[in-house]
Amino acid sequence: MPVSIRPFRPSDAPACGRIVDATPLWRRYGLTGGALARALVASTEPIFVADDAGVVLGFAWVLRSGAFGRSGYLRLIAVDPDRRGARVGEELLRAFEAEAQSRSADAFLLVSDFNAGARRFYLREGYVEVGRLDDYVVPGVSEILMRKRLGRPAAPDAGAASPADSG
């Protein structure tokens, strides 16, 4: 049975928190499942959940205009460690990209320099490395800025500033 992707519900928060607590990467960043669960419930931005017969397998938290105030940004994606390699991450990434494409021609994310598996995953999914932010989130760790062109530009947002407006 394929995994379904659906919008987050507040009742999903504990399961999302357990996924974060089970993932050593998030401990390195000081993120706890409880703090994450509270933030997800309070968020007004889209959160997608991978669901298999009522079991939360992962989630993707999206900022609609989080990249430079105009493009979709994948704030956080997490998959249950027991389900990695089962295409759950790909399905969540597709949901993020569809949301981003509804507003912009681009999708952005950050990935830690030491997270070689995630970097390979994003490269395989069509993302390219466009920048590096040294010591941005955690001292001694560089965050790699990745971008994917999504194909069709969205209609310009009337409230978005153009490059000519910046100076």
Secondary structure, 3 states (H helix, E strand, C coil): CCCEEEECCHHHHHHHHHHHHCCHHHHHCCCCHHHHHHHHHHCCCCEEEEEECCEEEEEEEEEEEEECCCEEEEEEEEECHHHCCCCHHHHHHHHHHHHHHCCCCEEEEEEECCCHHHHHHHHHCCCEEEEEEECCCCCCCEEEEEEEECCCCCCCCCCCCCHHHHC
